[in-house]
């Protein structure tokens, strides 16, 4: 409580782009609690098109800010990335470049910029530390998105040097949780599995087909844990050196499938479609830099999956605008 009160006393005004997206829905309530609702402006694409330089300028004119948490991005799962790589590259390049350009010139107090762990090289050696970012090309299936987001690190250093912009680059691991994107052909592995099991149960299907071999290993992090670290970075971190935010634990995709199956009480079989890509075989994040700052991501996979499944089941039949189901 004392920490919350101390943060409130600083009276920063914070603007969050992409506030109706996955991480934004976890983050905004945390910021409102710690800084006061009157000091947080939550924006979405309905407010401004941040791929339009005129509207980017307008956002800065309309929304005086001390801190900008720039979550707005064009993202999707492996299927969408393979089908529309140019869209992912083009849109995310604009979303990164235009906002950094305006933020640098406006001399705001701080810019927080999350990017994806998929930007690490395909041949990165796990556990992947932040120093490996520039040692190779990203995984081919998501390179359009990954390379565009990766330029945020270059932007952070460049605008710090030229304009003195205090920007922070955060690299969440494989996030999952409530408000994730559960749409077919757009979702990542956790929401995709949850939806397949749920619809198989409803339809009485005797089996569920999963992509790949099930052999890849991933490091999953609950989105609520990622969101909970951001106020600390707003208050305490003033470097362009990126920080991995993840659990640092290893979960084979086959184990993930079995865990979700058990939690959802699905009685059927799992079939693995090996004609589909596995992606990078091992991707675990080194979290030494995170823990050296006194931070961690404590939610267990089992607990995080339980929360995610419960949210999905509660919202599936009444999905409204803003819920990507």
C-alpha positions in Angstrom: 0.0 0.0 0.0 2.9 2.3 0.8 4.4 1.8 -2.6 1.0 2.5 -4.3 0.6 5.8 -2.4 4.2 6.9 -3.2 3.5 6.3 -6.9 0.3 8.2 -6.8 2.0 11.2 -5.2 4.1 11.6 -8.3 1.0 12.4 -10.3 2.3 11.4 -13.7 -0.2 11.4 -16.6 0.1 8.2 -18.6 -1.3 7.5 -22.0 -1.7 3.9 -23.2 -2.0 3.1 -26.9 -3.5 -0.3 -27.8 -5.4 -0.3 -24.5 -8.2 -2.6 -25.7 -5.7 -5.2 -26.8 -4.4 -8.2 -25.0 -1.8 -6.7 -22.7 -3.6 -3.4 -22.5 -6.7 -4.9 -20.9 -4.4 -6.3 -18.1 -2.3 -3.1 -17.8 -4.9 -0.3 -17.7 -6.6 -1.4 -14.4 -3.2 -1.7 -12.8 -2.2 1.8 -13.8 -5.5 3.3 -12.8 -5.1 1.7 -9.3 -1.6 2.9 -8.8 -1.7 6.4 -10.5 -5.5 7.2 -10.2 -8.0 6.8 -13.0 -7.9 10.5 -13.8 -4.2 10.2 -14.6 -4.5 7.4 -17.2 -5.7 7.9 -20.7 -6.5 4.6 -22.5 -6.6 4.8 -26.3 -7.4 2.4 -29.1 -7.4 2.4 -32.9 -10.9 3.9 -32.6 -9.4 7.1 -31.2 -6.4 7.5 -33.6 -4.9 5.7 -36.5 -1.2 5.6 -35.5 -0.1 4.6 -39.0 -1.1 8.1 -40.1 1.5 10.8 -39.2 -1.2 13.5 -38.9 -3.2 11.5 -36.4 -0.1 10.7 -34.5 0.6 14.4 -34.1 -3.1 14.9 -33.2 -2.9 12.3 -30.4 0.1 14.1 -28.8 -1.7 17.4 -29.2 -4.9 16.1 -27.6 -3.4 14.0 -24.9 -0.8 15.8 -22.8 1.4 13.1 -21.2 4.4 12.4 -19.1 4.6 8.7 -20.0 3.5 6.9 -23.1 3.1 3.1 -22.9 3.0 2.2 -26.6 1.2 -1.1 -26.9 -0.4 -0.6 -30.3 0.7 -3.2 -32.7 -0.5 -5.4 -35.5 -0.1 -9.0 -34.3 -1.3 -12.5 -34.9 -0.4 -16.2 -34.8 1.9 -18.2 -37.0 -0.8 -18.8 -39.6 -1.6 -15.1 -40.1 2.1 -14.2 -40.1 2.8 -16.7 -42.9 -0.1 -15.5 -45.0 0.3 -11.7 -44.6 4.0 -11.0 -43.8 4.1 -7.7 -45.8 1.1 -6.4 -43.8 2.8 -7.3 -40.5 6.0 -5.6 -41.6 4.5 -2.5 -43.0 2.0 -1.7 -40.3 4.4 -2.4 -37.4 7.1 -0.3 -39.0 4.8 2.7 -39.2 3.4 2.1 -35.7 7.0 2.1 -34.3 8.6 4.8 -36.4 5.9 7.5 -36.3 5.3 7.3 -32.5 9.0 7.4 -31.7 9.5 10.3 -34.0 6.8 12.4 -32.4 7.6 11.3 -28.8 11.3 12.3 -29.4 10.3 15.8 -30.6 7.8 16.3 -27.8 10.4 15.4 -25.2 7.9 13.4 -23.0 9.3 12.0 -19.8 9.3 8.3 -20.8 8.2 5.9 -23.5 7.6 2.2 -22.7 7.8 0.0 -25.7 7.0 -3.8 -25.5 8.1 -6.0 -28.3 8.0 -9.8 -28.9 10.4 -12.5 -28.1 10.0 -13.7 -31.7 12.4 -11.0 -32.7 15.3 -13.0 -31.4 17.3 -14.8 -34.0 16.0 -18.2 -35.1 19.3 -19.7 -34.1 19.4 -18.1 -30.7 20.6 -20.4 -28.0 18.3 -21.0 -25.0 18.1 -19.6 -22.5 18.1 -16.5 -24.7 19.6 -13.5 -23.1 19.2 -9.9 -24.4 22.7 -9.8 -25.9 21.7 -12.4 -28.6 19.1 -10.1 -30.2 21.4 -9.0 -33.1 23.1 -12.4 -33.8 20.9 -13.4 -36.7 17.7 -13.3 -38.6 14.3 -14.0 -36.8 12.2 -17.2 -37.4 11.1 -17.0 -41.1 7.4 -17.6 -40.4 7.1 -14.3 -38.4 10.1 -12.3 -39.7 7.9 -9.5 -41.1 6.4 -8.7 -37.7 9.6 -9.6 -35.8 12.0 -7.4 -37.8 9.6 -4.4 -37.7 9.2 -4.6 -33.9 12.9 -5.2 -33.5 13.5 -1.8 -34.9 12.1 -0.4 -31.7 15.5 -1.1 -30.0 17.2 0.9 -32.7 14.6 3.6 -32.3 15.0 3.7 -28.6 18.8 4.2 -28.8 18.6 6.6 -31.7 16.0 8.9 -30.2 17.8 8.8 -26.8 21.0 9.9 -28.5 19.5 12.7 -30.7 16.6 13.9 -28.6 17.2 12.6 -25.1 14.0 10.5 -25.2 14.0 8.2 -22.2 12.6 5.0 -23.7 12.4 1.5 -22.3 12.2 -1.7 -24.4 10.5 -4.7 -22.8 10.5 -8.2 -24.3 7.7 -10.4 -22.9 7.9 -14.1 -23.5 5.1 -16.2 -24.9 2.2 -14.4 -23.2 -1.2 -15.9 -22.5 -4.2 -15.0 -20.4 -7.6 -13.4 -20.4 -8.4 -11.1 -23.4 -6.0 -13.0 -25.7 -6.8 -13.4 -29.4 -8.8 -16.6 -29.7 -9.8 -16.2 -33.4 -9.1 -19.0 -35.8 -6.0 -18.4 -38.0 -4.9 -15.4 -35.8 -4.2 -17.0 -32.3 -1.1 -18.2 -30.7 -0.7 -21.6 -29.3 -2.4 -21.3 -25.9 -5.6 -19.6 -27.1 -5.7 -21.8 -30.2 -5.6 -25.0 -28.1 -8.2 -23.8 -25.6 -10.6 -23.0 -28.4 -10.1 -26.3 -30.2 -10.8 -28.3 -27.1 -13.8 -26.2 -26.2 -15.4 -26.5 -29.6 -14.5 -30.2 -29.9 -16.3 -30.8 -26.6 -19.3 -28.9 -27.8 -19.4 -30.7 -31.1 -18.7 -34.1 -29.6 -15.6 -34.6 -31.6 -13.6 -37.6 -30.6 -10.2 -36.0 -31.4 -8.5 -32.6 -31.6 -5.8 -31.9 -34.2 -2.8 -29.8 -33.0 -0.1 -28.3 -35.3 3.4 -29.7 -35.6 5.0 -32.5 -33.6 4.4 -31.2 -30.1 8.2 -31.4 -29.5 9.1 -27.6 -29.4 9.7 -26.1 -26.0 8.5 -22.7 -24.9 8.6 -20.3 -22.0 5.1 -19.1 -21.2 4.3 -16.0 -19.1 0.9 -14.9 -17.8 0.0 -11.5 -19.2 -1.1 -10.2 -15.8 2.5 -10.7 -14.5 4.0 -8.8 -17.4 1.5 -5.9 -16.9 2.4 -5.8 -13.2 6.0 -5.1 -13.9 5.3 -2.0 -16.0 4.8 0.5 -13.2 8.2 -0.4 -11.9 9.8 0.3 -15.2 7.9 3.6 -15.4 9.4 4.7 -12.1 12.8 3.0 -11.9 14.3 2.0 -15.2 16.0 4.6 -17.5 17.9 2.6 -20.1 17.5 1.5 -23.7 18.9 -1.9 -22.8 16.0 -4.3 -23.3 14.7 -6.6 -20.6 13.2 -10.0 -21.0 10.0 -10.5 -19.0 9.1 -14.1 -18.8 8.9 -17.1 -16.4 12.2 -18.6 -17.5 10.7 -22.1 -17.3 10.5 -24.8 -20.0 7.2 -26.3 -21.2 7.1 -28.7 -24.2 4.1 -28.0 -26.5 3.0 -31.6 -26.0 2.9 -31.1 -22.3 1.0 -27.8 -22.8 -1.6 -29.7 -24.9 -2.0 -32.4 -22.2 -2.3 -29.8 -19.4 -5.0 -27.8 -21.2 -6.8 -31.1 -22.1 -6.9 -32.1 -18.4 -8.0 -28.7 -17.2 -10.8 -28.6 -19.7 -11.8 -32.3 -19.0 -11.7 -33.1 -22.7 -12.2 -36.9 -23.1 -11.0 -37.3 -26.7 -7.6 -37.9 -28.3 -4.9 -35.5 -29.5 -3.6 -35.9 -33.1 -0.5 -34.1 -34.2 -0.5 -32.7 -37.8 3.2 -32.9 -38.6 2.7 -31.2 -42.0 2.3 -28.0 -40.0 5.4 -26.0 -38.9 6.9 -26.4 -35.4 8.6 -23.0 -35.5 11.8 -22.7 -33.4 12.3 -25.9 -31.5 13.6 -24.5 -28.2 12.9 -20.9 -27.1 13.4 -20.2 -23.4 14.2 -16.8 -22.1 17.0 -15.8 -19.8 15.5 -13.7 -17.0 18.7 -12.9 -15.1 18.4 -9.2 -16.0 14.7 -9.1 -14.8 15.5 -10.9 -11.5 18.5 -8.6 -10.9 16.0 -5.7 -10.8 14.1 -7.5 -8.1 11.2 -8.5 -10.4 9.7 -11.9 -11.4 6.6 -13.5 -13.0 5.2 -15.6 -10.2 1.9 -17.1 -11.7 2.3 -20.8 -12.4 1.3 -22.1 -15.8 -1.5 -24.2 -14.2 -3.0 -21.2 -12.4 -2.6 -18.9 -15.4 -4.3 -21.5 -17.7 -7.1 -21.9 -15.2 -7.9 -18.1 -15.3 -7.6 -18.0 -19.1 -9.9 -21.0 -19.7 -12.5 -19.7 -17.2 -12.5 -16.3 -19.0 -12.8 -17.9 -22.4 -15.7 -20.2 -21.5 -17.5 -17.3 -19.8 -17.2 -15.0 -22.8 -17.5 -17.4 -25.7 -21.2 -17.2 -26.3 -21.5 -13.5 -25.7 -18.4 -12.3 -27.4 -18.8 -8.6 -28.2 -16.8 -5.9 -30.0 -13.3 -5.9 -28.5 -13.3 -9.6 -27.5 -11.3 -11.5 -30.1 -13.1 -14.8 -30.0 
